[in-house]
Amino acid sequence: AMYPEIRGLFHCPFTVTLSLDFVQGRIVGGYTPSPNSVKYIVSLQSSKGQHFCSGSLVHKSWVLTAAHCNIGTDQMMVVAGDYTLGAYEGTEQYSKPLSLIPHPQYNRSTNNADIMLIKLGVPIELNRYVSLAPLPKQNAGLLAGSMCRVSGWGSTSHSGGLTPLTLRTVKLPIVSTSKCNSSNSFSGNITANMICAGSSTGGKDVCKGDSGGPLVCDGRVYGLVSWGNGCGDSRFPGVYTAVSRFRRWIDQTIYSPYARCLKSAGLFSRED
C-alpha cells in the first residue's frame, strides 16, 4: 500500500540521505525569487515562531491554505510580507487567526478537499510588499504540460543554528490526472479535486513544510501544496489541491451573509 505523505507537519523520512542545502531549502531545485515578488504568500507559524505551512492572502482578512495545516487558532500566527524567515526585514505584518474554516468535505485519510480558509483577527494592509492572490474561475482547467511555479520556505523547524530561510520558487509542468493515476504512479488515488505537477526527470519538487503554498499558473493560484510520495521522484509528481474546484466555496465563505452578520456585530473592522 502507498501511504500518502502529508507535506508540512511531519519530517520527511528521506531527508537523512539528502544534502544539507535540501534540508534547509526544502524546495528541490528551483531558484530564489527577488525579494517580495511573491507578494501574496504568507508564512503560518506556531506560537514559538516556527514556520510549518504557507498560505496565500486572498482578501485582506482571509488566507487560503491546506486543511491539513489546521493546528488550531491558539497555536497559529500568520505572517505576511515576509521574505527571509528568521530575519527582521521591516516589511512583515502579523495577524492572529480569528477562525479556521477547513472544507466540510476534507478527508484526512484520502487528502480529498485539502483546503482551508483562515479568517484573520486584524486585516493585513496591502502595500508594495503585500498584495492579494488572483484565483481561477470555478472549474477552470489546466492543460498537461502547462508550466507553473510553486513557492515556499519549506523548513519544518527553524532552530537557532540554521541560516535564515529565504523564499524559493520552482517551475514545474502540470501532469495529466490520467498519467498521475496510472498503476506505476498514484494508482487511482488522485481525485477530481487534485492536480499533479512535477518534472518527468525528477529533481524538482516541493517537500515538507511547503504545505498549503501556492502553485501559480497563468498568474493565478491554481493549486495548494497538499501531499506526495517522496521528493523529486519522477514517478510521483507532487499533488496539489485544485483551487478552481473550490472557487465558489471560497467566495461563499468570504462573502457570506454570516460574514456580514459578524461585520455588523462589530467583529470586523469597518473598511471590510
NORQUI-V848161 format. One record per pair of residues at least 6 apart in sequence whose C-alpha atoms are under 7 Angstrom apart, sorted by sequence separation. I is the first residue (numbers start at 1). J is the second residue. D is the distance in Angstrom with one decimal. If there is no record, write none. Layout:
((I J D) (I J D))
//
This chain:
((22 28 6.3) (45 51 4.3) (57 63 4.5) (58 64 6.5) (106 112 5.6) (107 113 6.7) (180 186 5.8) (181 187 4.7) (182 188 6.7) (198 204 6.7) (215 221 5.6) (216 222 5.8) (262 268 6.6) (44 51 5.7) (45 52 5.8) (56 63 5.4) (57 64 6.4) (106 113 4.5) (181 188 4.5) (198 205 6.2) (214 221 5.7) (215 222 5.9) (216 223 6.9) (229 236 6.1) (15 23 6.3) (43 51 6.3) (44 52 6.1) (55 63 6.2) (56 64 5.2) (105 113 5.9) (106 114 5.5) (181 189 6.5) (215 223 4.6) (228 236 7.0) (44 53 5.2) (55 64 5.5) (56 65 6.6) (82 91 6.5) (181 190 5.9) (214 223 5.9) (215 224 5.8) (43 53 6.3) (44 54 5.5) (55 65 4.5) (81 91 5.3) (82 92 5.1) (103 113 6.4) (214 224 5.0) (228 238 5.1) (43 54 4.7) (44 55 7.0) (54 65 6.8) (81 92 4.5) (213 224 5.3) (214 225 6.6) (227 238 6.5) (228 239 5.6) (42 54 5.6) (43 55 6.4) (80 92 5.6) (81 93 6.1) (103 115 5.8) (153 165 6.4) (212 224 5.0) (213 225 5.3) (227 239 5.2) (41 54 6.9) (42 55 5.1) (79 92 6.4) (80 93 5.1) (102 115 6.1) (103 116 5.7) (153 166 6.4) (177 190 6.9) (212 225 4.8) (226 239 5.8) (227 240 6.8) (41 55 5.8) (42 56 5.7) (79 93 5.6) (80 94 6.5) (102 116 4.0) (153 167 4.9) (211 225 4.8) (212 226 6.3) (225 239 6.7) (226 240 4.8) (41 56 4.7) (42 57 6.8) (79 94 4.7) (101 116 5.4) (102 117 6.3) (152 167 5.6) (153 168 6.2) (210 225 6.6) (211 226 5.8) (225 240 4.7) (226 241 6.0) (40 56 5.3) (41 57 6.4) (53 69 6.3) (78 94 5.7) (79 95 6.6) (101 117 5.1) (151 167 6.8) (152 168 5.6) (180 196 6.6) (224 240 5.0) (225 241 6.7) (40 57 5.1) (77 94 6.9) (78 95 5.2) (100 117 6.1) (101 118 6.2) (151 168 5.5) (152 169 6.6) (223 240 5.2) (224 241 5.0) (77 95 6.2) (78 96 6.1) (100 118 4.7) (151 169 4.2) (177 195 6.9) (223 241 5.2) (77 96 5.0) (99 118 6.0) (100 119 6.3) (150 169 5.5) (151 170 6.5) (177 196 6.6) (223 242 5.0) (76 96 6.8) (77 97 6.7) (99 119 5.2) (149 169 6.4) (150 170 5.5) (176 196 6.9) (222 242 6.1) (223 243 5.3) (76 97 6.9) (97 118 6.3) (98 119 5.5) (149 170 5.5) (150 171 6.6) (175 196 5.2) (222 243 5.1) (97 119 5.7) (98 120 5.2) (149 171 4.4) (174 196 6.0) (175 197 5.1) (222 244 6.2) (97 120 4.4) (98 121 4.7) (148 171 5.6) (149 172 6.0) (174 197 4.3) (175 198 6.7) (73 97 5.6) (96 120 6.0) (97 121 5.4) (147 171 6.5) (148 172 5.3) (173 197 5.5) (174 198 6.6) (207 231 6.0) (73 98 6.8) (95 120 6.2) (96 121 5.6) (147 172 5.6) (148 173 6.0) (172 197 6.0) (173 198 5.7) (206 231 6.9) (73 99 6.4) (95 121 6.3) (147 173 4.4) (172 198 5.2) (173 199 6.3) (205 231 6.1) (73 100 6.8) (95 122 5.6) (146 173 5.3) (147 174 6.5) (172 199 5.9) (205 232 4.8) (47 75 5.0) (145 173 4.9) (146 174 5.4) (195 223 6.9) (204 232 5.0) (46 75 5.4) (47 76 5.7) (145 174 5.0) (203 232 4.3) (46 76 4.9) (47 77 6.5) (144 174 4.9) (145 175 6.3) (202 232 4.8) (203 233 6.6) (45 76 5.7) (46 77 6.2) (93 124 6.9) (144 175 5.2) (202 233 4.9) (44 76 6.7) (45 77 5.1) (144 176 5.0) (202 234 4.0) (44 77 5.9) (45 78 6.3) (201 234 5.4) (205 238 6.5) (44 78 4.9) (200 234 5.0) (43 78 5.9) (44 79 6.4) (67 102 5.2) (199 234 6.2) (42 78 6.6) (43 79 5.1) (42 79 5.5) (43 80 6.6) (42 80 4.6) (91 129 6.7) (41 80 6.8) (198 237 4.5) (197 237 5.4) (198 238 5.8) (196 237 5.9) (197 238 5.5) (39 81 6.6) (196 238 5.7) (197 239 6.6) (9 52 6.2) (196 239 4.7) (8 52 5.9) (195 239 5.8) (196 240 6.1) (8 53 5.8) (36 81 6.8) (194 239 6.5) (195 240 5.0) (68 114 6.5) (194 240 5.5) (195 241 6.2) (36 83 6.1) (67 114 4.8) (194 241 4.6) (195 242 5.5) (35 83 6.1) (66 114 5.2) (67 115 4.5) (81 129 5.5) (193 241 6.1) (194 242 4.8) (66 115 4.3) (67 116 4.6) (81 130 5.4) (193 242 5.1) (65 115 5.9) (66 116 5.4) (80 130 6.8) (185 235 5.6) (65 116 5.3) (185 236 5.7) (64 116 6.0) (65 117 6.4) (156 208 6.5) (193 245 6.2) (64 117 4.8) (154 207 6.8) (156 209 4.8) (63 117 5.7) (64 118 6.4) (154 208 5.9) (155 209 5.2) (62 117 6.6) (63 118 5.0) (154 209 4.0) (62 118 5.5) (63 119 6.7) (154 210 4.3) (62 119 4.8) (153 210 6.1) (61 119 5.9) (62 120 5.9) (152 210 5.1) (61 120 5.0) (61 122 6.9) (152 213 6.0) (61 123 4.5) (151 213 6.5) (60 123 5.2) (61 124 6.4) (151 214 6.3) (60 124 5.0) (150 214 5.7) (60 125 6.7) (150 215 4.4) (149 215 5.6) (150 216 6.2) (148 215 6.5) (149 216 5.1) (148 216 5.4) (149 217 6.6) (148 217 4.5) (147 217 6.7) (59 132 6.2) (58 132 5.1) (57 132 5.3) (58 133 5.2) (57 133 5.9) (56 133 6.2) (87 164 6.2) (86 164 5.1) (85 164 5.5) (86 165 6.9) (112 191 6.9) (84 164 6.0) (85 165 5.1) (113 193 6.2) (84 165 5.2) (85 166 6.3) (112 193 6.6) (84 166 4.1) (83 166 5.8) (84 167 6.3) (83 167 5.7) (136 220 5.9) (135 220 5.1) (136 221 6.7) (134 220 4.9) (135 221 5.2) (136 222 6.2) (133 220 7.0) (134 221 6.3) (135 222 6.8) (133 221 6.7) (39 129 5.6) (40 130 5.8) (39 130 4.6) (40 131 5.1) (39 131 5.3) (40 132 5.2) (36 129 5.5) (40 133 5.3) (54 152 6.7) (51 155 6.7) (52 156 5.2) (140 244 5.7) (51 156 6.4) (139 244 4.8) (51 157 6.6) (138 244 4.8) (139 245 5.0) (50 157 5.8) (51 158 6.9) (137 244 5.9) (138 245 5.8) (50 158 5.7) (136 244 5.5) (138 246 6.7) (138 247 5.0) (137 247 6.4) (138 248 6.2) (114 226 6.7) (27 152 7.0) (115 241 6.8) (27 154 6.5) (114 241 6.0) (25 153 6.6) (26 154 4.8) (113 241 6.8) (25 154 6.2) (26 155 6.3) (25 155 6.8) (24 155 6.1) (32 167 6.2) (33 168 6.3) (32 168 4.5) (33 169 6.3) (31 168 5.6) (32 169 6.1) (30 168 6.7) (31 169 5.4) (30 169 5.4) (31 170 6.3) (30 170 3.9) (27 168 6.5) (29 170 6.5) (30 171 6.7) (66 211 6.7) (66 212 4.3) (9 156 6.8) (65 212 4.4) (8 156 6.7) (65 213 6.7) (53 209 5.3) (54 210 6.1) (52 209 5.2) (53 210 5.7) (54 211 5.9) (55 212 5.3) (56 213 6.9) (53 211 4.9) (54 212 5.0) (55 213 5.0) (56 214 6.6) (66 224 6.5) (53 212 5.9) (54 213 4.6) (55 214 6.9) (65 224 6.7) (66 226 6.5) (29 203 6.3) (30 204 7.0) (28 203 6.3) (29 204 4.9) (28 204 4.9) (28 205 5.2) (27 205 6.0) (28 206 6.2) (27 206 4.6) (26 206 6.5) (27 207 6.2) (26 207 5.6) (26 208 6.7) (12 208 6.2) (11 208 6.5) (10 208 6.8) (7 207 6.0) (8 208 4.5) (9 209 6.5) (7 208 4.4) (8 209 3.8) (7 209 6.0) (8 210 6.0) (7 210 6.7) (8 211 4.7) (7 211 5.1) (28 232 6.7) (14 230 6.9) (7 226 6.1) (6 226 6.7) (7 227 5.2) (6 227 4.8) (5 227 5.7) (6 228 6.8) (4 227 6.4) (5 228 5.5) (4 228 5.9) (5 229 5.7) (4 229 6.1))
//
